[in-house]
Amino acid sequence: QVQLVESGGGLVQPGGSLRLSCAASGSMFGINAWDWYRRAPGKQRELVATINSDSSTNYADSVKGRFTISRDNAKNTVYLQMNSLKPEDTALYYCGARVRLGVWGAWGQGTQVTVSS
């Protein structure tokens, strides 16, 4: 079973950058993709970015060109580089280890990102 721990969140001014990390431990057998989600107060959960086992990536339209998802297999860590941050990016960000569409093996506890001047 895989365990996930996110880090890297914090308070940043509009236009700033943050890099989130999702460190995985345990057995990753059967995990085929890694997702970053976010949930803002009063809003539904939003899929932000995905990196698949073949390293292909997908992004929500709201973050395309600003966010980059990557993976370091040696460190068992997935990253989310967030640039040109906007106040509307404020949310709890968390990662998921996905087995297949709609099925996840584990979720992290989340890391808070606040974009404010």
C-alpha positions as CSV (number, residue, x, y, z in Angstrom):
1,Q,0.0,0.0,0.0
2,V,1.3,3.4,-0.9
3,Q,1.4,6.4,1.5
4,L,1.6,10.0,0.3
5,V,2.8,13.1,2.0
6,E,2.6,16.6,0.5
7,S,4.7,19.6,1.3
8,G,5.7,22.9,-0.1
9,G,2.6,24.9,0.4
10,G,2.5,28.4,2.0
11,L,1.6,32.0,1.5
12,V,2.8,33.7,-1.6
13,Q,2.1,37.0,-3.4
14,P,0.3,37.1,-6.7
15,G,2.7,36.4,-9.5
16,G,4.9,34.3,-7.2
17,S,5.9,30.7,-7.4
18,L,5.7,27.6,-5.3
19,R,6.8,24.0,-5.8
20,L,4.7,21.3,-4.1
21,S,6.1,17.8,-3.4
22,C,4.2,14.6,-3.0
23,A,6.5,12.0,-1.5
24,A,5.4,8.4,-1.9
25,S,6.4,5.4,0.2
26,G,5.4,1.8,0.3
27,S,4.4,-0.4,-2.5
28,M,3.5,1.4,-5.7
29,F,2.5,-1.7,-7.5
30,G,-0.5,-1.0,-9.7
31,I,-0.2,2.8,-9.6
32,N,-0.5,4.1,-13.1
33,A,-0.9,7.8,-12.7
34,W,-0.4,10.6,-10.2
35,D,-2.9,13.4,-9.8
36,W,-2.8,16.8,-8.2
37,Y,-6.1,18.0,-7.0
38,R,-7.2,21.2,-5.2
39,R,-10.2,22.2,-3.3
40,A,-11.0,25.8,-2.6
41,P,-13.5,26.9,0.1
42,G,-17.0,26.6,-1.2
43,K,-15.9,25.0,-4.5
44,Q,-15.8,21.5,-5.8
45,R,-12.6,19.5,-6.0
46,E,-10.7,20.3,-9.2
47,L,-8.2,18.1,-11.0
48,V,-5.2,20.3,-11.6
49,A,-2.6,18.0,-13.3
50,T,-1.9,14.4,-14.0
51,I,1.3,12.6,-14.9
52,N,0.9,9.1,-16.3
53,S,3.2,6.1,-16.1
54,D,4.4,6.9,-19.6
55,S,5.3,10.4,-18.4
56,S,2.6,12.1,-20.5
57,T,0.9,14.9,-18.7
58,N,-2.5,16.7,-18.6
59,Y,-3.5,20.0,-17.1
60,A,-6.7,21.8,-16.3
61,D,-7.3,24.8,-18.6
62,S,-7.1,27.1,-15.6
63,V,-3.4,26.2,-15.0
64,K,-2.0,25.5,-18.4
65,G,1.1,27.3,-19.1
66,R,1.6,28.2,-15.5
67,F,1.9,24.8,-13.7
68,T,4.1,21.9,-14.4
69,I,3.8,18.4,-13.1
70,S,6.9,16.2,-13.0
71,R,8.1,13.0,-11.3
72,D,11.4,11.9,-9.9
73,N,11.3,8.1,-9.8
74,A,14.6,7.8,-7.9
75,K,13.0,9.8,-5.1
76,N,9.5,8.5,-5.4
77,T,8.3,12.0,-5.5
78,V,5.9,13.9,-7.7
79,Y,6.2,17.7,-8.0
80,L,3.9,20.5,-9.0
81,Q,5.7,23.6,-10.0
82,M,3.3,26.6,-9.8
83,N,4.3,29.9,-11.4
84,S,2.5,33.1,-12.0
85,L,0.2,32.3,-9.1
86,K,-3.2,34.1,-8.8
87,P,-5.5,34.6,-5.9
88,E,-7.9,32.1,-7.4
89,D,-5.2,29.4,-7.1
90,T,-5.7,29.5,-3.3
91,A,-6.8,26.1,-2.2
92,L,-5.8,22.9,-0.4
93,Y,-3.7,20.9,-2.8
94,Y,-3.4,17.2,-2.5
95,C,-2.1,14.3,-4.5
96,G,-3.5,11.0,-5.4
97,A,-2.0,7.8,-6.6
98,R,-4.3,6.4,-9.2
99,V,-4.7,2.8,-10.2
100,R,-7.1,3.5,-13.1
101,L,-9.7,6.0,-14.0
102,G,-11.8,6.7,-10.9
103,V,-9.9,4.4,-8.6
104,W,-7.1,5.7,-6.4
105,G,-4.8,3.7,-4.2
106,A,-4.0,6.5,-1.8
107,W,-4.5,10.2,-1.1
108,G,-2.2,12.6,0.7
109,Q,-3.4,14.9,3.5
110,G,-2.9,18.1,1.5
111,T,-0.9,21.2,1.7
112,Q,-2.4,24.7,1.8
113,V,-1.6,27.3,-0.8
114,T,-2.6,30.8,-0.2
115,V,-2.1,33.5,-2.8
116,S,-2.6,37.0,-1.4
117,S,-0.9,40.3,-1.2
